[in-house]
Amino acid sequence: MNYIQDILNEYTGMRDNGAESKVALQALRAHIEKLNKSQREELASLIRSWENQNAAEKTRSRPHSVIKPIIGKPSPAEPPAPPVPPAPQRENVITWVACPNCGKANQRHEVFCYACGHLLDTTRGEQNTKHFADASDLMDAGYFGADSVLALRARGSTEVYEVRPQKSDHEIIVGRSSSGSAIAPDVDLKDRQAADLGVSRMHLALRYDPDQKAILVSDLGSANGTYINGQRVLPKEVRALRHGDELRLGRLMLIVSFRHPGEQI
C-alpha cells in the first residue's frame, strides 16, 4: 500500500501543479507497471476518486454570476436582430481502443483498462505541437542518433549524468528523490541541493523521437518551472533539446551535451 500511496502522491502533486492526467501517468508509467493486477485496480480507483473530488471542489469554488440591476434611464429599444439559424449539430464520435493485456475495448480517453486495470498507452501521437529546429540544423547541434549519449552537467560541478533515452522503454524523468518516498526519478538531482534550488520530485520528462532524431523535453507541472536558454517551457509544450543548451530546473542549471560515437564531450 505504501508504494501505491507514493505513486498517488506524486500523481496528485503533478496534477495540483497543472500537469494533465495523461502526462502525469506517463511520467509514472515505469512505477505503475511494477504493480500487479489488483494493485493497479486499487491505484486506478484511488486516482478516479481523487479526480472526482478535485472536479467537485473546483465546481464549488467557481463564483456564481450575478445579474446587476440597470441604473439610470434605459436606452431606447432597438429593433430585434434577425434570427440566427442554429449551428449544425456534430455527432459525438466515440473512439475505442483495445487493451493490449486483456483485449477489452476502452474509450480512447481512458488511462486504465476498466476490465483488468492495465495502463493504456494512449499518449502516443497526442502530444501538442512540437517545436523543432530547421531540418538543416537537426544534423548538427540538434541531431541525436541511435547511439548518441545525452549528458547533463550541473553548472559548477564536474559530475555528469549520462542517459540514453532512445534505449529506454519509458520517458526519462529528471527530478529529485525525497526521504520517505519509494519513488525516485531516473536522473536524481538530490545531491545537487535540488530541494533548496526549487527542483520538483518529478520535474521534467525526456524522450527520444526517432523520426526527428531529437531529444524532446516537457515540463511535468513543476512548481518552479523548466527553462531552455532562459525561455520557459510552457505547460503542454514539447521542446527539442540541442547540444550546448542550458536547461534550468527552478534555479538549478544543467548544461546539455550530446556525445556521438567516436567523439568526446
ABEGO torsion letter per residue (X at the ends): XAAAAAAAAAAAAAAAAGBBAAAAAAAAAAAAAABBAAAAAAAAAAAAAAAAAAAAAAAAABBBBBBBBBBEBBBBBBBBBBBBBBBBBBBBBBBBBBBAAAGBBBBAABABBAAAGBBBBAABGABBBBBBBBAAAAABAABBBAABBBBBBBBGBABBBBBBAAABABBBBBEBBBBGBABBBABBAAAAGAAAAGBBABABBBBBBAAAGBBBBBBAGBAAEBBBGGBBBBBGBBBBBBBGBBBBBEABBBBBBBBBBGBBX
